Amino acid sequence: MVHPARYNWTACDPSAITPAMFAEVTTTAPSGALIEDPAGVLAVLFAVLAFIFWLTQHPVIGRMFKIVPALVFCYFVPTLLTTLGVIPDQSPLYGWIKTFVLPASLLLLILALDLPGIVRLGPKAVVMLLAGTTGVVIGAPIALFVCQGMLPADAWRGMSALAGSWIGGGANFVALGQAAGASDAMMGLMVIPDVFVANIWMGTLLYLSVHQYAIDRWTGANAQAIRELERHMTEFQERVTRIPALPDLMIILAFGFVGSWLSYEAGIWLSTALGAQVPAIGEIIPPSTWKFIIVTTLGVLLSFTRARNLEGAGASKLGSVMIYLLVACIGAGANFAEIAKHPAVILMGFVWMTFHVVVLLGVGRLIRAPLFFIAVGSQANIGGAASAPVVASAFHPSLAAVGALLAVAGYVLGTYAGLVCMWLLKWVAGAG
């Protein structure tokens, strides 16, 4: 999913989008926010997170979080602050956290990975990823047909770019937009449903995660492999848990950020080296995707070493702190005040997302997939590597790696499925 906050963070992302795309459709200037300094924004986000978790401990108010998980509030309270003009919807802080803190959190969450347990989850995760992709490809022409009278004549071009984002991420947003001949203004217009509709859907998934057991029982889903993996992880954590010493915390943070930086640098090098030899690889897999592939691989390799025992000193807890901070940044990147300005594209986005969800639920029902597979299969498409691990870890921290791996697969699928979607959109628009 493309977020406005990404556009000012171009060092490692060739999918960066020029500010001209926002000139006509968004309020990108940060001068309107009460607090603009990145340090101040970080302070606000941590204060929000701390206050929410303090409320979870309240004897009365805390009951509310059994119905709506804290993660949902961590997501939408920053959005509210952005909409009210307290913090900006674009900040270098958001880009930095997505570029470096997210990979660090993934590595720490993967350190205690039970790889055999992940393998035993079976092929349902991949099936749901493909179902999510199919839902995006089918939903696009249907949404265009339903909303065509309210949209600009060349909306199919912008929707082609959005299809790339909802399947393959930011790089495909730009690539498919260029392939369809979308103007900067049209590309910018598509950012609005990308941010708003996708944020609403992610918030819904985070809400549903707390009710996963009841939903799986109601649907008759076979979640035995997931429950078994969660049980093994809980037993392992109980076995190695200890009071962390200062060296433990230093080592954990070093593993996270050294691994994140090495993955970042290696991603740029690999993309450049392979792209020079095989240009198609450079187009399909940008540096940011290589970064997630490398950091996930590094975490898996470390899970076979003594580093796995750092879980007992709180490796996954520190990783979870980073994940919650990332969630707050993603939420802060959305400004719901834009909805009233562009109702047609918002409606189009909801129609499109509805068909994506219908396909997911239909396939999930057919194969008796647990809610976890449905949620992560969807978010690996719609949100990509920036949010699929977040949704996966909302179900259980040990499952973050599944979200990361599926998101990487989604990047590879994005170009090809996006081209099919572009052809369907063009046909519905009668442009060829």
VENVEN-V339919 format. One record per residue. N is the residue number from 1. SS is DSSP state (h for helix, s for strand, l for the rest). Layout:
N_SS, N_SS
This chain:
1_l, 2_l, 3_l, 4_h, 5_h, 6_h, 7_h, 8_h, 9_l, 10_l, 11_l, 12_l, 13_l, 14_l, 15_l, 16_l, 17_l, 18_l, 19_h, 20_h, 21_h, 22_h, 23_l, 24_l, 25_l, 26_l, 27_l, 28_l, 29_l, 30_h, 31_h, 32_h, 33_l, 34_l, 35_s, 36_l, 37_l, 38_h, 39_h, 40_h, 41_h, 42_h, 43_h, 44_h, 45_h, 46_h, 47_h, 48_h, 49_h, 50_h, 51_h, 52_h, 53_h, 54_h, 55_h, 56_h, 57_l, 58_l, 59_l, 60_l, 61_h, 62_h, 63_h, 64_h, 65_h, 66_h, 67_l, 68_l, 69_l, 70_h, 71_h, 72_h, 73_h, 74_h, 75_h, 76_h, 77_h, 78_h, 79_h, 80_h, 81_h, 82_h, 83_h, 84_l, 85_l, 86_l, 87_s, 88_l, 89_l, 90_l, 91_l, 92_h, 93_h, 94_h, 95_h, 96_h, 97_h, 98_h, 99_h, 100_h, 101_h, 102_h, 103_h, 104_h, 105_h, 106_h, 107_h, 108_h, 109_h, 110_h, 111_l, 112_l, 113_l, 114_l, 115_h, 116_h, 117_h, 118_h, 119_h, 120_l, 121_l, 122_l, 123_l, 124_h, 125_h, 126_h, 127_h, 128_h, 129_h, 130_h, 131_h, 132_h, 133_h, 134_h, 135_h, 136_h, 137_h, 138_h, 139_h, 140_h, 141_h, 142_h, 143_h, 144_h, 145_h, 146_h, 147_h, 148_h, 149_h, 150_h, 151_l, 152_l, 153_l, 154_l, 155_h, 156_h, 157_h, 158_h, 159_h, 160_h, 161_h, 162_h, 163_h, 164_h, 165_h, 166_h, 167_h, 168_h, 169_l, 170_h, 171_h, 172_h, 173_h, 174_h, 175_h, 176_h, 177_h, 178_h, 179_h, 180_h, 181_l, 182_l, 183_l, 184_h, 185_h, 186_h, 187_h, 188_h, 189_h, 190_h, 191_h, 192_h, 193_h, 194_h, 195_h, 196_h, 197_h, 198_h, 199_h, 200_h, 201_h, 202_h, 203_h, 204_h, 205_h, 206_h, 207_h, 208_h, 209_h, 210_l, 211_l, 212_h, 213_h, 214_h, 215_h, 216_h, 217_h, 218_h, 219_h, 220_l, 221_l, 222_l, 223_l, 224_h, 225_h, 226_h, 227_h, 228_h, 229_h, 230_h, 231_h, 232_h, 233_h, 234_h, 235_h, 236_h, 237_h, 238_h, 239_h, 240_h, 241_l, 242_l, 243_l, 244_l, 245_l, 246_h, 247_h, 248_h, 249_h, 250_h, 251_h, 252_h, 253_h, 254_h, 255_h, 256_h, 257_h, 258_h, 259_h, 260_h, 261_h, 262_h, 263_h, 264_h, 265_h, 266_h, 267_h, 268_h, 269_h, 270_h, 271_h, 272_h, 273_h, 274_h, 275_h, 276_h, 277_h, 278_l, 279_h, 280_h, 281_h, 282_h, 283_h, 284_h, 285_l, 286_l, 287_h, 288_h, 289_h, 290_h, 291_h, 292_h, 293_h, 294_h, 295_h, 296_h, 297_h, 298_h, 299_h, 300_h, 301_h, 302_h, 303_l, 304_l, 305_l, 306_h, 307_h, 308_h, 309_h, 310_h, 311_h, 312_h, 313_h, 314_l, 315_h, 316_h, 317_h, 318_h, 319_h, 320_h, 321_h, 322_h, 323_h, 324_h, 325_h, 326_h, 327_h, 328_h, 329_h, 330_h, 331_h, 332_h, 333_l, 334_l, 335_l, 336_h, 337_h, 338_h, 339_h, 340_h, 341_h, 342_l, 343_h, 344_h, 345_h, 346_h, 347_h, 348_h, 349_h, 350_h, 351_h, 352_h, 353_h, 354_h, 355_h, 356_h, 357_h, 358_h, 359_h, 360_h, 361_h, 362_h, 363_h, 364_h, 365_h, 366_h, 367_h, 368_l, 369_l, 370_l, 371_h, 372_h, 373_h, 374_h, 375_h, 376_h, 377_h, 378_h, 379_h, 380_h, 381_h, 382_h, 383_l, 384_h, 385_h, 386_h, 387_l, 388_h, 389_h, 390_h, 391_h, 392_h, 393_h, 394_h, 395_h, 396_l, 397_h, 398_h, 399_h, 400_h, 401_h, 402_h, 403_h, 404_h, 405_h, 406_h, 407_h, 408_h, 409_h, 410_h, 411_h, 412_h, 413_h, 414_h, 415_h, 416_h, 417_h, 418_h, 419_h, 420_h, 421_h, 422_h, 423_h, 424_h, 425_h, 426_h, 427_h, 428_h, 429_h, 430_l, 431_l, 432_l
